[in-house]
């Protein structure tokens, strides 16, 4: 019996899923497939895992939820561990795969896996867009001619307009489900990862994503003040936190935007609702930059034609990764990332700036560390943002640097975030908390800690290091 296969990758949902709709409507029995590729869980050239346990666990939960949703449509979800080409080669020995439906992936690794699958199948392959707010074909310019800066991109969209398609409903259930060995979902240990002791901060799957969407917009009414709270770093509702579900396709941007528009109709339309749209637009922009520049995103020079003098320094790299740089905002952010697989956008900007503009380290290593740990890792957004912070991306300012002490004062004025992740500084109050290395010996004694013993000394001087890197950077980029 011939079957239609939907290969799920970063689109772990049944709503707003055109390949799934096409498969259901083609008249053949439908089978979903998800492949855990061991290559995604191996060590990188930098010595740490490409995908660490928090993201892996989120993916597992998302696949489990996807199986429940598909089974409700009388569609099995076959889950296998292995090289995608080999997995599909084995599957076609048992299933006559005549149609393959997938969402487009623009990453080179994803395209390599896709070619391997197509090489072993004789099936007709149908590819659809599905990761962005605006389909690339609906933009007022050719996708590969994306403007050089985000501001130009946003103005083109708002001036010339772009078709915002409504999200597709989930398909109707099939009459019966094909009998097939669905297989089990692997454990973290089976993927070579350590088990997680505490509950996940974010639960994977479309079901949980929809719960978060409803909570943030309609139950807590936090969207009303999103623009004012989005830079908060400690509370769960400081920002929308939709990114984990968007990154794995448990939610599509159009699903989010449809609810934002409903909120605007039923509650209020203000700067905050626009700002959430603005952030979805940023996400689209980075995806288009990735489409245009391809693997240039991963080069030391980024989108520039000169390479800044990036360095490798094992001691500095380890201090940054482990949260012991001597700068509380950097250390709290990096400890949060290591402990939960997540840290706020404000924190990410600061630690990336410190890595590149104070330490002068190769931005690609920092980006790869984020790739390893982040639950919400998205290749275009992660590398696009790192390029931006490193000064080799789409940025009008060549040397943009954050003062991580001032940023802590501005965005954590009471020190709640710093105290949460740096218990050794629990008795240090603002403003001394933001730069504890400036405290006298008597002040340290009164607060019950000693710089260099209980909390590290700064690994570099804040302003001198920034000026040193600025001179090197601008000289190299002339």
SEKOLLO-716158 format. One line per 8 residues: their letters; for each residue x, y, z of N, C-alpha, C. Coordinates in steps of 0.05 Angstrom, whole numbers. Layout:
! SEKOLLO-716158
A) X:Y:Z:X:Y:Z:X:Y:Z  ...;
END
This chain:
! SEKOLLO-716158
XXXXXXXX) 17:-24:0:0:0:0:18:25:0  12:43:-18:27:68:-19:18:86:4  38:102:15:32:120:37:44:147:31  33:167:45:44:194:45:58:198:72  82:209:71:97:214:96:100:244:100  96:252:125:102:279:134:127:277:151  149:289:143:174:288:158:174:313:176  171:309:202:172:332:221:200:337:229;
XXXXXXXX) 207:363:230:234:371:239:231:393:260  231:418:251:227:441:269:199:452:266  180:434:264:152:441:260:133:422:275  138:420:301:126:399:318:98:407:327  79:410:308:52:418:313:34:406:292  8:408:297:-12:399:277:-28:422:266  -27:445:279:-41:469:270:-22:486:253  -33:500:233:-17:516:215:7:500:203;
XXXXXXXX) 0:477:193:20:458:183:11:450:155  20:464:135:11:459:107:20:431:97  45:422:102:51:395:93:33:374:105  25:377:130:6:357:141:-21:359:128  -30:383:123:-56:387:109:-55:374:81  -33:379:66:-30:368:39:-30:337:40  -16:326:60:-15:297:62:-43:285:67  -58:297:85:-85:287:91:-103:289:67;
XXXXXXXX) -99:310:51:-117:315:28:-109:300:3  -86:286:3:-76:273:-21:-90:246:-26  -105:236:-6:-120:211:-10:-106:186:-3  -81:188:7:-66:164:16:-66:162:46  -61:138:57:-56:136:85:-31:153:93  -32:165:116:-12:184:124:4:174:148  30:177:146:49:170:168:66:194:174  69:201:199:88:221:207:114:208:215;
XXXXXXXX) 136:222:211:163:212:218:178:234:233  191:226:255:211:244:268:236:228:273  259:240:267:285:226:270:302:241:290  311:227:310:332:237:328:358:230:316  372:249:305:398:245:291:420:246:312  435:225:317:456:225:337:477:247:332  480:256:307:499:277:300:492:303:315  466:307:321:457:331:335:464:331:364;
XXXXXXXX) 474:308:374:479:305:403:508:298:409  525:301:388:554:296:391:568:321:400  594:318:407:610:341:414:618:356:389  619:383:392:628:400:370:659:402:370  669:416:351:698:420:350:709:436:374  690:449:389:698:464:412:699:448:438  690:423:436:692:405:459:667:402:476  645:415:469:620:411:484:598:402:465;
XXXXXXXX) 576:392:476:555:380:460:541:400:442  534:391:418:519:408:400:491:415:411  479:395:423:453:398:436:455:387:464  450:403:485:452:393:512:424:385:522  423:376:547:401:361:557:375:377:559  376:403:565:351:418:568:336:419:542  350:426:520:336:427:494:328:399:485  345:379:490:338:352:482:312:343:497;
XXXXXXXX) 310:349:522:286:342:537:261:356:527  265:382:520:242:397:509:233:384:482  252:377:466:245:364:440:231:337:445  240:322:464:227:296:470:198:300:478  194:320:496:166:326:504:150:335:481  162:351:463:147:361:440:139:339:421  158:320:417:152:297:400:130:279:412  132:276:438:111:260:452:83:273:449;
XXXXXXXX) 83:300:452:57:314:449:48:313:420  66:315:401:59:313:373:47:286:366  59:264:378:48:238:374:19:236:384  13:247:407:-14:247:417:-33:262:399  -24:285:389:-41:301:371:-46:286:345  -25:274:333:-28:260:308:-45:235:311  -41:220:333:-57:196:338:-86:204:340  -92:228:350:-120:237:351:-131:242:324;
XXXXXXXX) -114:245:304:-122:248:276:-120:222:261  -115:200:275:-111:173:264:-87:172:246  -66:186:255:-40:186:240:-19:177:259  -4:156:253:18:147:270:42:165:267  58:168:288:83:182:287:106:162:292  120:156:271:143:138:273:167:153:283  179:144:305:202:157:316:226:138:315  248:147:304:272:131:302:296:147:310;
XXXXXXXX) 317:133:319:343:145:325:362:136:303  375:155:289:394:147:269:398:168:248  415:163:229:420:181:207:394:182:190  384:206:183:359:208:169:358:192:143  379:192:128:379:177:103:376:147:108  391:137:128:389:109:134:362:101:146  350:120:162:324:115:174:303:112:152  303:131:133:283:130:111:288:106:92;
XXXXXXXX) 313:99:89:319:76:72:307:50:84  309:48:111:298:25:125:267:26:124  256:50:127:227:53:128:214:45:101  227:52:79:215:47:54:215:17:47  230:1:62:228:-28:58:202:-39:69  190:-24:88:165:-33:100:141:-16:90  146:8:82:125:26:72:131:35:44  111:35:27:115:45:-1:110:75:0;
XXXXXXXX) 132:90:5:129:119:8:128:131:-20  105:141:-28:102:153:-55:101:183:-54  95:194:-30:94:223:-27:109:231:-1  125:252:-2:138:262:21:132:292:23  122:300:46:114:328:51:131:339:74  144:362:68:161:374:88:159:405:88  167:417:110:171:446:111:199:452:101  203:474:88:229:483:79:247:489:103;
XXXXXXXX) 272:479:102:293:487:121:315:499:105  326:522:115:346:536:99:374:531:110  377:518:133:404:512:143:418:491:127  444:493:124:460:475:107:460:447:119  460:444:145:460:417:157:433:403:151  411:419:154:385:408:148:382:400:119  393:417:102:391:411:73:408:387:65  431:383:79:447:359:74:431:334:82;
XXXXXXXX) 418:334:105:402:311:113:379:307:94  367:329:84:345:327:65:354:314:39  377:321:30:387:309:5:392:279:9  402:271:32:407:243:38:381:227:37  360:239:47:334:226:47:323:224:19  325:245:4:314:245:-24:330:226:-41  355:221:-35:371:203:-51:363:174:-48  350:167:-25:342:139:-21:312:135:-27;
XXXXXXXX) 298:156:-33:269:154:-38:263:159:-68  242:147:-78:233:154:-105:207:170:-103  200:178:-79:175:192:-74:176:220:-86  152:230:-93:149:258:-100:151:275:-75  168:296:-75:172:312:-51:158:340:-55  143:348:-35:130:374:-36:140:390:-12  149:414:-17:161:431:3:145:457:6  140:464:31:125:489:37:140:506:56;
XXXXXXXX) 135:533:55:144:551:76:127:547:100  137:554:124:121:550:147:133:560:173  157:573:172:171:581:196:169:610:203  158:626:185:158:655:189:131:667:191  131:692:201:106:707:202:96:712:174  114:721:157:108:726:128:122:705:111  107:692:94:120:674:75:139:690:58  163:680:52:182:694:35:170:703:8;
XXXXXXXX) 152:687:-3:139:694:-28:120:717:-27  112:724:-2:92:746:1:104:772:9  131:774:9:144:799:16:144:818:-8  147:845:-2:147:864:-24:175:867:-37  192:847:-35:218:845:-48:225:816:-50  245:810:-67:254:783:-69:267:774:-43  262:750:-34:273:741:-8:303:743:-6  317:739:-28:346:740:-27:356:769:-29;
XXXXXXXX) 338:788:-32:345:817:-33:336:831:-7  337:817:15:329:829:41:346:853:46  334:875:55:349:900:61:372:895:81  392:912:80:416:908:96:413:912:126  393:928:134:388:932:162:359:925:169  355:920:195:328:913:204:309:937:200  319:961:205:302:985:202:292:988:174  309:984:154:301:985:126:281:963:120;
XXXXXXXX) 285:940:131:267:917:127:239:924:138  239:933:163:213:939:176:198:961:161  212:982:152:199:1004:138:188:994:111  202:976:97:192:965:72:166:950:77  166:934:98:142:918:104:118:936:110  123:957:127:102:974:136:93:994:114  111:1001:96:104:1019:75:91:1005:51  103:983:42:93:969:18:73:947:24;
XXXXXXXX) 73:938:49:54:917:57:64:889:50  54:870:65:60:841:59:36:825:68  30:804:54:7:788:60:12:772:85  -5:776:106:-3:760:130:-25:739:129  -16:714:123:-36:693:119:-46:683:147  -72:677:149:-82:666:174:-72:638:178  -68:629:202:-58:602:207:-79:581:198  -69:559:188:-86:537:179:-96:522:203;
XXXXXXXX) -121:513:202:-132:496:223:-119:468:220  -120:453:242:-112:425:240:-130:409:221  -120:390:207:-137:375:188:-157:358:203  -178:349:189:-197:331:201:-185:303:204  -193:287:224:-182:261:227:-187:243:203  -168:225:198:-172:205:177:-191:183:188  -202:168:170:-222:148:178:-210:126:195  -185:119:189:-172:98:205:-142:103:205;
XXXXXXXX) -128:91:224:-99:94:227:-84:70:217  -64:75:201:-48:53:190:-32:39:212  -32:13:212:-17:-2:232:13:-2:225  29:10:242:58:12:237:72:13:264  97:4:264:113:5:289:122:33:293  110:47:312:116:75:317:143:79:330  152:60:346:177:62:360:175:79:384  196:77:402:196:92:426:212:118:424;
XXXXXXXX) 206:137:442:221:162:443:245:157:461  269:163:452:293:157:467:295:172:493  310:162:512:316:176:537:340:194:533  345:212:552:369:229:551:394:212:551  394:191:568:417:174:569:423:160:543  402:153:529:405:139:503:418:158:482  415:184:487:427:204:469:454:213:480  464:201:501:490:208:513:489:232:531;
XXXXXXXX) 466:239:541:463:263:558:456:255:587  462:273:605:455:268:633:426:273:638  414:259:657:387:263:665:384:290:679  360:301:679:354:327:691:340:322:718  351:333:740:340:327:766:315:343:772  315:369:764:293:387:771:273:388:748  248:396:753:229:399:731:238:419:710  231:414:685:239:432:663:225:459:668;
XXXXXXXX) 240:481:662:228:507:664:206:511:643  209:500:620:189:501:598:182:473:589  157:467:587:148:441:578:144:441:548  153:421:534:152:420:505:125:412:494  120:420:469:95:412:456:76:434:449  60:430:429:40:450:421:20:455:443  12:434:458:-7:437:479:2:457:500  28:454:508:39:472:528:44:500:516;
XXXXXXXX) 51:501:491:55:527:477:29:543:476  7:529:470:-19:543:469:-27:552:497  -21:536:518:-27:545:545:-12:570:552  14:571:545:30:595:550:19:619:535  11:615:511:0:637:495:-25:648:508  -43:631:516:-68:640:529:-62:653:556  -43:641:571:-37:653:598:-26:681:595  -7:685:577:7:711:575:-12:732:565;
XXXXXXXX) -28:725:545:-46:745:533:-71:750:549  -86:728:554:-113:732:564:-117:726:594  -102:708:605:-106:702:634:-91:721:652  -66:727:645:-51:746:662:-52:775:651  -61:778:626:-63:804:613:-36:819:612  -14:803:611:12:815:611:20:828:585  6:821:563:13:833:537:8:863:539  -10:872:555:-17:900:558:7:917:565;
XXXXXXXX) 26:905:580:49:920:590:76:908:580  74:893:558:98:878:548:122:897:543  117:920:531:139:938:524:153:948:549  139:951:571:151:961:596:165:939:611  156:914:608:167:893:625:187:874:610  189:877:584:203:857:568:232:854:574  244:875:587:272:874:594:277:863:622  256:855:636:259:843:662:273:816:659;
XXXXXXXX) 288:808:680:305:784:677:297:762:696  280:766:716:275:746:736:248:732:734  227:748:730:200:737:732:192:724:706  176:702:708:168:687:684:151:705:665  135:723:676:118:740:659:130:767:652  157:770:657:170:795:648:168:797:618  171:775:604:168:775:574:150:752:566  145:750:541:125:730:532:135:701:535;
XXXXXXXX) 161:696:533:173:669:535:161:650:514  153:660:491:143:643:470:165:629:454  190:639:458:212:630:440:217:600:440  215:586:463:220:557:461:201:543:442  176:550:443:156:537:425:158:546:397  166:571:392:171:581:365:195:567:353  217:564:369:241:552:358:238:524:348  220:509:361:216:481:353:190:477:337;
XXXXXXXX) 178:499:330:154:498:314:129:486:328  130:486:354:106:478:369:84:499:366  92:524:363:75:546:355:87:558:330  71:568:312:80:583:289:77:613:296  93:630:283:89:659:288:61:668:281  49:656:261:22:664:253:1:656:275  6:634:288:-12:626:310:-10:647:332  14:656:338:18:677:358:4:703:349;
XXXXXXXX) 9:711:324:-1:737:315:-31:737:314  -43:714:307:-73:713:306:-84:719:334  -71:708:355:-81:713:382:-75:742:391  -53:753:382:-47:781:387:-68:799:375  -76:793:350:-97:809:337:-123:806:352  -129:782:361:-154:778:377:-153:794:403  -129:794:415:-126:810:440:-130:840:434  -119:849:412:-123:878:404:-152:884:400;
XXXXXXXX) -167:865:389:-195:869:383:-212:869:409  -205:850:427:-221:846:451:-212:862:475  -186:869:477:-175:882:500:-164:910:494  -141:911:482:-129:937:476:-108:934:455  -105:954:438:-84:956:418:-66:979:426  -41:973:433:-23:995:443:5:989:434  24:1004:446:52:1001:439:62:973:445  51:961:466:60:934:474:52:913:454;
XXXXXXXX) 28:915:444:19:895:424:36:898:399  41:923:392:58:928:368:86:916:373  96:919:398:124:911:403:127:880:401  106:866:408:108:837:404:109:830:375  93:843:359:95:840:329:123:848:320  134:869:331:161:879:324:182:857:329  179:842:351:198:821:357:195:797:338  170:791:331:165:770:310:178:778:284;
XXXXXXXX) 177:804:278:188:815:253:219:812:254  231:816:277:260:812:280:267:783:274  250:765:283:255:736:278:254:731:248  234:741:235:233:738:206:258:749:192  267:773:202:290:786:189:315:768:191  320:757:214:344:740:217:341:715:199  318:705:196:314:682:178:320:689:149  312:713:141:318:722:114:347:728:110;
XXXXXXXX) 361:739:131:390:743:129:404:716:126  395:696:140:406:669:138:401:658:109  378:663:99:371:654:72:390:667:51  395:693:56:412:708:36:441:701:38  452:698:63:480:695:66:489:667:71  471:649:78:478:621:81:499:617:103  520:601:96:540:594:116:559:617:123  556:640:110:572:663:118:566:670:146;
XXXXXXXX) 542:663:156:535:669:184:554:656:203  568:635:195:585:620:214:615:626:210  621:646:194:649:653:189:659:674:209  685:674:214:696:693:234:690:722:226  690:727:200:685:755:189:655:761:188  638:741:192:609:746:190:601:756:163  587:778:162:578:790:137:596:812:128  619:816:141:639:836:133:660:823:115;
XXXXXXXX) 677:840:104:698:830:87:725:830:100  726:836:126:751:834:142:746:819:168  766:806:177:764:790:202:776:805:225  760:812:245:771:824:270:790:805:283  808:815:300:829:798:312:817:782:336  799:764:330:787:747:352:809:730:364  806:725:390:826:709:405:813:684:417  829:665:425:821:642:441:837:644:467;
XXXXXXXX) 822:641:489:835:643:516:819:624:534  831:600:540:817:580:555:807:590:582  824:605:595:817:615:622:793:634:621  794:652:602:772:672:600:746:658:590  749:639:572:725:625:561:712:609:584  727:595:600:716:579:621:703:597:642  715:620:649:704:638:669:677:649:659  675:655:634:649:665:623:628:643:623;
XXXXXXXX) 636:619:614:616:597:612:606:589:640  624:590:660:617:581:686:606:603:705  605:627:695:594:649:711:612:657:734  638:662:728:657:671:748:676:692:736  664:712:723:680:733:710:686:756:730  672:757:752:674:779:771:655:802:766  639:799:745:618:819:739:591:806:743  576:814:764:552:800:772:531:796:750;
XXXXXXXX) 526:815:733:506:811:713:514:789:694  539:788:686:549:767:668:547:740:682  556:739:707:557:714:721:529:703:727  511:720:736:484:711:742:471:700:716  474:714:694:462:706:669:473:679:660  499:675:662:511:650:652:505:627:671  501:632:696:493:611:715:464:603:709  447:622:704:420:616:697:418:599:672;
XXXXXXXX) 434:607:652:434:592:627:443:563:631  464:559:647:474:532:652:454:515:668  439:528:686:421:514:704:394:508:693  386:524:673:358:522:662:356:519:632  377:526:617:375:526:588:362:551:577  360:572:594:347:597:585:359:620:601  360:643:587:365:668:600:353:690:583  347:713:594:332:733:580:347:745:557;
XXXXXXXX) 332:758:539:345:772:516:364:793:526  356:808:546:374:829:558:399:817:567  397:794:581:421:781:591:439:771:568  426:760:548:441:749:525:457:771:511  445:795:508:459:817:495:484:825:512  480:826:538:502:834:555:525:814:556  519:788:558:541:769:560:555:766:533  540:769:511:553:768:484:570:792:480;
XXXXXXXX) 561:816:489:578:840:487:603:837:504  601:826:528:624:822:545:644:803:532  634:781:521:651:762:508:667:774:485  654:790:468:667:801:445:681:828:449  668:846:465:678:873:468:695:878:492  694:860:512:712:862:535:734:841:534  727:817:526:747:795:525:759:791:498  746:801:477:757:799:450:759:771:440;
XXXXXXXX) 741:754:449:742:725:442:726:720:417  733:698:404:720:690:379:690:686:383  674:703:370:645:703:375:633:676:368  645:661:350:633:635:342:633:615:365  652:617:383:653:598:406:630:605:425  626:631:430:604:639:447:577:631:435  574:635:409:549:628:396:545:598:397  566:582:394:563:553:396:556:544:424;
XXXXXXXX) 566:558:445:558:552:472:528:557:476  519:579:466:490:585:466:475:563:452  485:555:428:472:534:413:469:508:429  490:502:444:490:478:460:469:479:482  467:501:496:451:502:521:423:512:517  418:529:498:392:542:497:369:523:490  348:524:506:323:509:499:312:521:473  313:547:471:300:561:448:319:567:425;
XXXXXXXX) 340:550:423:359:555:401:346:555:374  351:576:359:343:579:331:367:588:316  375:574:296:401:579:283:403:608:273  382:617:259:383:644:248:383:666:269  366:663:289:365:683:310:390:683:327  400:659:334:423:658:351:448:670:337  454:660:314:478:669:300:474:698:290  450:705:282:445:733:274:449:752:296;
XXXXXXXX) 440:746:320:444:763:343:473:764:351  487:742:350:516:742:357:532:759:337  525:756:311:538:773:291:534:803:298  510:809:305:502:837:312:519:847:335  521:831:357:536:839:380:566:840:374  575:822:357:604:822:350:612:844:331  593:858:320:599:880:301:606:870:273  598:846:266:604:835:240:578:827:226;
XXXXXXXX) 556:838:234:530:831:222:517:855:211  490:856:213:474:878:202:471:899:224  492:915:227:492:935:248:505:960:237  491:983:239:503:1008:229:526:1017:246  527:1009:272:549:1017:290:569:994:290  594:1001:283:614:980:281:623:969:308  624:987:329:632:977:355:611:985:376  593:966:380:571:969:400:578:953:424;
XXXXXXXX) 581:967:447:589:953:471:570:960:494  564:941:511:548:945:534:565:948:559  559:967:576:571:970:602:555:952:621  566:929:628:551:909:642:545:917:671  559:936:682:553:947:708:529:965:707  530:984:688:507:1002:684:482:987:676  484:967:660:461:951:651:448:937:675  464:928:694:453:915:718:438:936:735;
XXXXXXXX) 449:960:737:435:981:752:408:988:738  409:989:711:385:998:697:363:977:697  370:952:694:350:931:690:346:912:713  362:914:734:358:899:759:364:917:782  350:940:784:358:960:804:356:951:833  338:932:839:336:922:866:355:898:871  367:888:850:385:866:852:372:839:856  347:837:850:333:811:854:344:789:837;
XXXXXXXX) 349:795:811:360:775:793:388:766:802  405:786:809:432:779:817:432:763:843  416:770:862:415:755:887:405:727:883  386:723:864:375:697:859:397:677:850  414:687:832:434:669:820:462:671:832  466:691:849:492:694:862:488:695:892  482:672:905:477:672:934:500:682:951  525:679:940:548:689:955:548:719:959;
XXXXXXXX) 531:733:943:529:762:946:502:770:958  490:752:972:463:757:983:461:780:1003  484:785:1016:483:807:1036:494:833:1025  500:833:999:510:858:986:486:872:973  482:897:981:459:911:971:467:930:948  448:937:931:453:957:911:460:984:925  477:1000:913:489:997:886:516:982:886  526:975:911:551:961:912:550:933:899;
XXXXXXXX) 526:922:898:522:895:886:530:895:857  527:917:843:532:917:814:562:916:808  579:925:827:608:925:823:621:918:850  618:894:860:628:887:886:658:890:889  672:889:867:702:891:868:711:919:877  692:938:878:699:965:887:696:968:917  685:948:931:681:949:959:707:948:975  708:962:997:731:961:1014:732:935:1030;
XXXXXXXX) 755:930:1042:757:905:1058:736:904:1081  732:927:1094:713:927:1116:685:923:1106  678:934:1082:652:930:1070:648:901:1063  668:889:1053:667:860:1046:663:843:1071  678:850:1092:675:835:1117:647:838:1129  636:862:1127:609:867:1137:588:850:1122  593:847:1095:575:832:1078:580:802:1078  601:794:1093:606:765:1096:619:751:1072;
XXXXXXXX) 634:766:1057:648:753:1034:674:768:1029  691:754:1014:717:766:1007:721:763:977  727:785:963:732:785:935:758:768:930  756:750:911:779:732:905:778:706:920  760:705:941:757:679:955:728:669:952  708:686:959:680:677:957:667:686:931  678:706:919:668:715:893:693:725:878  695:718:852:720:724:837:725:754:833;
XXXXXXXX) 751:759:830:759:786:821:752:788:791  748:812:781:743:815:752:766:804:736  760:789:715:781:776:699:794:796:680  780:819:675:792:841:660:780:867:671  795:889:670:783:915:678:762:924:658  739:934:668:716:938:651:722:958:628  731:982:634:733:1002:613:759:999:598  781:992:611:806:988:597:804:966:576;
XXXXXXXX) 791:944:583:789:922:565:771:930:541  750:945:546:733:954:524:748:972:505  764:990:516:779:1009:499:800:994:483  813:974:495:833:958:482:821:943:458  798:931:462:785:916:441:775:935:419  766:958:427:756:978:407:778:986:388  801:992:399:824:1000:382:832:977:363  833:953:373:840:930:356:819:925:334;
XXXXXX) 794:927:342:772:922:324:772:943:301  772:968:308:770:989:288:795:989:269  818:983:280:842:981:263:839:959:243  829:936:251:826:913:233:805:918:212  784:934:219:761:937:201:763:961:183  786:975:183:790:998:166:788:990:136;
END
